[in-house]
Amino acid sequence: MRRVLAVIAVVAAGVAAAWWAYPRPAAEPAGGPRVRCPERIDAGSAEVGQTVEAVLPVGNDGPIPLTLSELSTDCSCLGAFILPDRHPLTHTPSHTVSPGGEAKVLFRLRVSGAHGVRTDRVVRFRTDDPDRPSVEVRIDFVPLARYFPDPVHLRFDPTDPDGPPAEFGVFATDAADRATVRAVVADDPGRLKVEWVPDPTDGPPVAAAGATNSRRLGRGRVAVAGPLDGGSVASSIRVYVDGRDDPVAVVAVAAAARTPVALAPAVLYLPRSSSAGPIYSATAICRTAGGPEDGLTVGPVPAGVAVEVEKPADSPVVRYVRVTCDPEARDVTIPLTVRTGGRDHPLALRVVVAPRPEVPKP
């Protein structure tokens, strides 16, 4: 038995020696590439129209090379370059970062936006990091303007007398600035009317909200009226001052006339056909857009025409107007008046009655 154990021990020792002596491939490094970069970088403050630079470090904490590709930005005002040679990254299919290394991406940004309002631009790129195949980075900055409008976007309803005024001011960030407004121009002058309205000469200087160091230029404001042909319009208004060819302020304008009361259909055609024969009655729906109506009155109607107004229990803004005519009635326009929001709104419901066909005599 001892001999058998001794033989087994010798054989095992030989196998172990042979295994250690046999050449083996080098072990694969554990893990893949690992991208490292901040999610947000601060480009500081700069005047509108200037170009600022910000550097984004992109590191590789993995044991194998990291590949960056498909870089894109959300604005044409933003360019990306690989340092130190400043090669445009958007023109490069891919860029490799060695294990433990770091690439520096330079961004050049043309500043735009509302004065003093922190803004950001978004950069996206892809990597072969299995945990972060897509990376998004935001570049923060604060635009500073020598001149700026307030508000930047002007939205109003020209039919609403109680709505906000359709006007804006133009401000200078230097309270001592005495530039003179020389022109206010609408991009769509056929539909928008603009007017420079001076402030009272004895009034105090007016500052924009949240900008106590600013001063309204020319002590005046721009009043806007339109759309001159009704409907709605989306346009821009540009303000020019002496000494500069480019506009110092551009305001986006959206004006839409809201119909406070609507009647549908506005024309009823009688008779209506049915299996039981012609029907000389039909219903129109009156709907208010500015809240519950305070009353609907019907004006005088000719003989042979009856009008009933029904108020449904489930809607405070709807009324049913039912019109019934006798077969001998003629076309008629029924005057209606809807009162809502303390104002009367006249409507007209037209009824077209087809003549009854003549019955041939035997």
C-alpha positions as CSV (number, residue, x, y, z in Angstrom):
1,M,0.0,0.0,0.0
2,R,2.8,2.3,0.8
3,R,4.4,1.7,-2.6
4,V,1.1,2.6,-4.3
5,L,0.9,5.9,-2.4
6,A,4.4,6.7,-3.3
7,V,3.8,6.1,-7.0
8,I,0.8,8.4,-6.9
9,A,2.7,11.1,-5.2
10,V,5.5,10.9,-7.8
11,V,3.0,11.1,-10.7
12,A,1.2,14.1,-9.2
13,A,4.4,16.0,-8.7
14,G,5.4,15.4,-12.4
15,V,2.0,16.6,-13.7
16,A,2.2,19.7,-11.6
17,A,5.7,20.5,-12.8
18,A,4.7,20.0,-16.4
19,W,1.7,22.3,-16.0
20,W,3.8,25.1,-14.5
21,A,6.4,24.6,-17.2
22,Y,3.9,24.8,-20.1
23,P,3.8,28.3,-21.7
24,R,0.4,30.0,-21.2
25,P,-1.1,33.2,-22.9
26,A,-0.9,36.4,-20.9
27,A,-4.0,37.1,-18.8
28,E,-6.6,39.5,-20.3
29,P,-6.9,42.8,-18.3
30,A,-10.0,42.9,-16.2
31,G,-12.7,45.3,-17.4
32,G,-13.1,47.5,-20.4
33,P,-12.6,51.2,-21.1
34,R,-14.1,53.6,-18.4
35,V,-14.9,57.1,-19.4
36,R,-14.5,59.9,-16.9
37,C,-15.7,63.5,-17.5
38,P,-17.9,66.1,-15.7
39,E,-21.5,66.4,-16.6
40,R,-21.4,70.2,-16.6
41,I,-18.7,72.8,-17.2
42,D,-19.0,76.6,-16.5
43,A,-17.9,78.9,-19.3
44,G,-18.5,82.0,-17.1
45,S,-20.1,85.3,-18.2
46,A,-19.6,87.1,-21.5
47,E,-21.1,89.8,-23.6
48,V,-23.7,88.6,-26.2
49,G,-22.0,88.2,-29.6
50,Q,-18.6,87.4,-28.1
51,T,-16.9,84.0,-28.4
52,V,-15.8,82.2,-25.2
53,E,-13.8,79.0,-24.7
54,A,-14.2,76.1,-22.3
55,V,-12.2,72.9,-21.9
56,L,-13.8,69.5,-21.2
57,P,-11.4,66.8,-19.9
58,V,-12.3,63.3,-20.9
59,G,-10.3,60.6,-19.1
60,N,-10.1,56.9,-19.4
61,D,-9.9,55.0,-16.1
62,G,-10.0,51.6,-17.8
63,P,-7.2,49.2,-18.7
64,I,-7.8,49.3,-22.5
65,P,-8.1,52.3,-25.0
66,L,-11.4,54.3,-25.0
67,T,-12.9,55.4,-28.2
68,L,-14.9,58.7,-28.6
69,S,-17.2,59.1,-31.6
70,E,-20.3,60.8,-33.0
71,L,-19.9,64.1,-31.2
72,S,-22.8,66.5,-31.7
73,T,-24.0,69.8,-30.3
74,D,-27.5,71.3,-30.0
75,C,-26.4,74.7,-31.5
76,S,-24.4,75.7,-34.5
77,C,-22.9,78.4,-32.3
78,L,-20.7,75.7,-30.6
79,G,-17.6,74.2,-32.1
80,A,-15.4,71.3,-30.7
81,F,-11.7,70.8,-31.1
82,I,-9.1,68.3,-29.8
83,L,-6.2,69.9,-28.0
84,P,-3.3,70.6,-28.4
85,D,-3.6,70.8,-32.2
86,R,-7.2,72.2,-32.2
87,H,-8.3,69.7,-34.9
88,P,-12.1,69.9,-35.3
89,L,-13.6,66.9,-33.5
90,T,-16.8,67.1,-35.5
91,H,-14.7,66.3,-38.6
92,T,-13.1,63.3,-36.9
93,P,-14.8,59.9,-37.1
94,S,-13.3,58.9,-33.7
95,H,-10.7,59.8,-31.2
96,T,-8.8,57.3,-28.9
97,V,-7.9,57.9,-25.3
98,S,-5.2,55.6,-24.0
99,P,-5.6,53.6,-20.7
100,G,-5.1,56.0,-17.8
101,G,-4.9,58.9,-20.2
102,E,-7.0,62.0,-20.8
103,A,-8.1,64.0,-23.8
104,K,-8.9,67.7,-23.6
105,V,-11.8,68.9,-25.8
106,L,-11.9,72.7,-26.4
107,F,-15.3,74.2,-27.0
108,R,-15.7,77.6,-28.7
109,L,-19.1,79.1,-28.0
110,R,-20.6,82.3,-29.5
111,V,-22.7,83.8,-26.7
112,S,-26.4,84.4,-27.2
113,G,-29.4,84.6,-24.9
114,A,-31.3,86.8,-22.6
115,H,-29.2,89.2,-20.5
116,G,-28.3,87.8,-17.1
117,V,-30.2,84.6,-17.5
118,R,-28.0,81.5,-17.1
119,T,-28.1,79.4,-20.2
120,D,-26.6,76.1,-21.3
121,R,-25.7,74.3,-24.5
122,V,-25.6,70.5,-24.8
123,V,-22.8,68.3,-26.1
124,R,-23.3,64.6,-26.8
125,F,-20.9,61.9,-27.9
126,R,-20.7,58.1,-27.9
127,T,-18.0,55.9,-26.3
128,D,-17.3,52.1,-26.1
129,D,-17.6,52.2,-22.4
130,P,-20.2,49.5,-21.7
131,D,-21.5,51.4,-18.7
132,R,-21.7,54.8,-20.5
133,P,-22.2,54.3,-24.2
134,S,-23.7,57.8,-24.5
135,V,-22.4,60.9,-22.6
136,E,-24.1,64.2,-22.3
137,V,-22.4,67.4,-21.1
138,R,-23.9,70.8,-20.5
139,I,-21.9,74.0,-20.9
140,D,-23.2,76.8,-18.7
141,F,-22.8,80.5,-19.3
142,V,-24.4,83.8,-18.5
143,P,-25.0,86.2,-21.4
144,L,-24.4,89.8,-20.7
145,A,-25.8,92.4,-23.0
146,R,-25.2,96.1,-23.3
147,Y,-28.8,96.5,-24.4
148,F,-31.6,94.1,-23.9
149,P,-35.4,94.0,-24.2
150,D,-37.9,93.2,-21.4
151,P,-39.8,91.0,-22.0
152,V,-37.9,89.0,-24.6
153,H,-41.0,87.3,-25.9
154,L,-44.2,89.2,-26.3
155,R,-47.5,87.3,-26.5
156,F,-50.9,88.9,-26.4
157,D,-54.5,88.7,-27.4
158,P,-55.5,91.9,-29.3
159,T,-59.2,91.3,-28.5
160,D,-58.7,91.1,-24.7
161,P,-58.9,94.6,-23.1
162,D,-58.0,93.2,-19.7
163,G,-54.9,91.3,-20.9
164,P,-51.3,92.4,-20.4
165,P,-50.2,95.4,-22.5
166,A,-48.7,94.7,-25.8
167,E,-45.5,96.6,-25.2
168,F,-41.8,96.1,-24.2
169,G,-39.0,98.3,-23.0
170,V,-35.4,98.4,-24.2
171,F,-32.8,98.7,-21.4
172,A,-29.1,99.5,-21.1
173,T,-27.0,97.7,-18.5
174,D,-25.0,100.9,-18.0
175,A,-27.4,103.2,-16.1
176,A,-25.4,106.2,-17.5
177,D,-26.0,105.1,-21.2
178,R,-27.9,107.9,-23.1
179,A,-28.2,106.2,-26.5
180,T,-31.1,107.3,-28.6
181,V,-33.6,104.9,-30.1
182,R,-33.6,105.8,-33.8
183,A,-35.9,103.1,-35.3
184,V,-38.3,100.4,-34.4
185,V,-39.0,98.0,-37.2
186,A,-41.4,95.0,-37.5
187,D,-40.4,92.1,-39.7
188,D,-44.0,91.9,-40.9
189,P,-45.1,95.6,-41.1
190,G,-48.2,94.7,-43.1
191,R,-49.6,92.9,-40.1
192,L,-48.0,94.5,-37.0
193,K,-47.9,98.2,-36.2
194,V,-45.2,99.4,-33.8
195,E,-44.8,102.8,-32.1
196,W,-42.3,104.3,-29.8
197,V,-44.1,105.7,-26.8
198,P,-42.1,108.1,-24.6
199,D,-42.4,107.8,-20.8
200,P,-43.7,110.9,-18.9
201,T,-40.9,113.4,-18.6
202,D,-41.4,113.8,-14.9
203,G,-41.5,110.1,-14.1
204,P,-38.6,108.2,-12.4
205,P,-36.2,106.1,-14.4
206,V,-37.6,102.6,-15.1
207,A,-35.5,99.5,-14.5
208,A,-36.1,96.0,-15.8
209,A,-37.3,93.4,-13.3
210,G,-34.4,92.0,-11.3
211,A,-31.8,94.4,-13.0
212,T,-31.5,97.4,-10.7
213,N,-28.4,98.6,-12.5
214,S,-30.2,99.0,-15.8
215,R,-31.9,101.9,-17.3
216,R,-34.6,102.1,-20.0
217,L,-33.3,103.7,-23.2
218,G,-34.8,106.9,-24.3
219,R,-37.3,106.8,-21.4
220,G,-39.8,105.1,-23.6
221,R,-41.3,101.8,-24.7
222,V,-42.4,100.1,-27.8
223,A,-46.2,99.6,-28.2
224,V,-47.4,96.9,-30.6
225,A,-50.8,96.5,-32.3
226,G,-52.0,93.8,-34.6
227,P,-52.6,91.5,-36.4
228,L,-54.0,94.3,-38.6
229,D,-55.9,91.9,-40.8
230,G,-57.2,89.7,-37.9
231,G,-56.2,86.1,-37.2
232,S,-52.8,85.4,-35.7
233,V,-49.2,86.4,-36.4
234,A,-45.7,85.3,-35.4
235,S,-43.0,87.8,-36.2
236,S,-40.1,89.8,-34.7
237,I,-39.5,93.5,-33.9
238,R,-36.0,95.0,-34.1
239,V,-34.8,98.1,-32.3
240,Y,-32.0,100.3,-33.5
241,V,-30.0,103.0,-31.7
242,D,-27.8,105.8,-33.0
243,G,-24.2,104.8,-33.6
244,R,-24.9,101.1,-34.4
245,D,-26.0,99.4,-37.6
246,D,-27.1,96.1,-36.0
247,P,-30.3,95.9,-33.9
248,V,-29.6,96.2,-30.1
249,A,-32.8,94.2,-29.3
250,V,-34.9,91.6,-31.1
251,V,-38.3,90.7,-29.6
252,A,-40.3,87.7,-30.8
253,V,-44.0,88.6,-31.1
254,A,-46.9,86.1,-31.1
255,A,-50.4,87.7,-31.4
256,A,-53.5,85.6,-31.7
257,A,-57.1,87.0,-31.6
258,R,-59.1,84.7,-29.4
259,T,-62.8,84.5,-30.2
260,P,-64.6,85.0,-26.9
261,V,-67.9,83.5,-28.2
262,A,-68.3,81.0,-31.0
263,L,-71.4,79.8,-32.8
264,A,-71.3,76.5,-34.8
265,P,-72.7,76.1,-37.3
266,A,-73.3,79.7,-38.2
267,V,-75.7,78.7,-40.9
268,L,-78.6,76.2,-40.6
269,Y,-80.0,74.6,-43.8
270,L,-83.6,73.4,-43.7
271,P,-85.3,71.1,-44.1
272,R,-83.3,68.1,-43.0
273,S,-84.0,64.8,-44.6
274,S,-85.2,61.8,-42.6
275,S,-87.1,58.5,-43.2
276,A,-90.2,60.2,-41.8
277,G,-90.0,63.1,-44.2
278,P,-88.5,66.6,-44.2
279,I,-87.7,68.1,-40.7
280,Y,-87.9,71.9,-40.4
281,S,-85.7,72.2,-37.3
282,A,-82.0,72.2,-36.4
283,T,-79.7,73.1,-33.6
284,A,-76.6,75.3,-33.3
285,I,-74.2,75.3,-30.4
286,C,-73.0,78.6,-28.7
287,R,-69.8,78.2,-26.8
288,T,-67.9,80.8,-24.7
289,A,-64.1,80.7,-24.4
290,G,-63.6,83.2,-21.5
291,G,-65.7,81.4,-18.9
292,P,-69.4,80.9,-18.2
293,E,-71.8,83.1,-20.0
294,D,-74.1,85.4,-18.1
295,G,-77.0,85.2,-20.5
296,L,-78.0,84.6,-24.1
297,T,-80.8,86.7,-25.6
298,V,-82.6,86.2,-28.9
299,G,-83.6,89.2,-31.0
300,P,-86.8,89.6,-32.9
301,V,-87.7,86.8,-35.3
302,P,-90.4,86.8,-38.1
303,A,-93.6,84.8,-38.0
304,G,-93.2,81.1,-38.7
305,V,-89.8,80.9,-36.9
306,A,-89.4,79.8,-33.3
307,V,-86.2,79.8,-31.3
308,E,-85.5,77.9,-28.1
309,V,-82.4,78.2,-25.9
310,E,-81.4,75.2,-23.8
311,K,-78.8,75.2,-21.1
312,P,-77.2,71.7,-20.5
313,A,-76.6,70.7,-16.9
314,D,-73.0,69.5,-17.5
315,S,-71.5,72.6,-19.1
316,P,-71.6,76.2,-18.0
317,V,-70.1,77.5,-21.3
318,V,-72.4,75.8,-23.8
319,R,-75.9,76.7,-24.9
320,Y,-78.1,74.9,-27.5
321,V,-80.0,77.2,-29.9
322,R,-82.8,75.2,-31.5
323,V,-84.6,76.8,-34.5
324,T,-87.9,75.5,-35.9
325,C,-89.5,76.9,-39.1
326,D,-92.8,76.2,-40.8
327,P,-92.5,75.0,-44.4
328,E,-93.5,78.4,-45.8
329,A,-90.8,80.3,-44.0
330,R,-88.2,82.2,-45.9
331,D,-84.5,82.7,-45.3
332,V,-83.9,84.6,-42.1
333,T,-81.0,85.9,-39.9
334,I,-81.6,85.6,-36.2
335,P,-79.8,88.1,-34.0
336,L,-78.3,86.7,-30.8
337,T,-76.5,88.5,-27.9
338,V,-74.2,86.6,-25.5
339,R,-73.0,88.3,-22.3
340,T,-69.8,87.1,-20.8
341,G,-67.1,88.7,-18.7
342,G,-69.3,91.8,-18.4
343,R,-69.4,92.4,-22.1
344,D,-72.0,91.8,-24.8
345,H,-71.0,89.9,-27.9
346,P,-73.4,90.1,-30.8
347,L,-73.8,87.0,-33.1
348,A,-75.9,86.2,-36.1
349,L,-77.4,82.8,-36.9
350,R,-78.5,82.5,-40.5
351,V,-81.3,80.0,-41.5
352,V,-81.6,79.0,-45.1
353,V,-85.0,77.4,-45.9
354,A,-85.4,75.6,-49.2
355,P,-88.8,76.1,-50.9
356,R,-91.2,73.2,-50.5
357,P,-91.4,71.3,-53.8
358,E,-94.6,71.7,-55.7
359,V,-96.8,68.7,-55.8
360,P,-97.9,68.0,-59.5
361,K,-101.6,68.3,-60.0
362,P,-103.4,65.2,-61.2
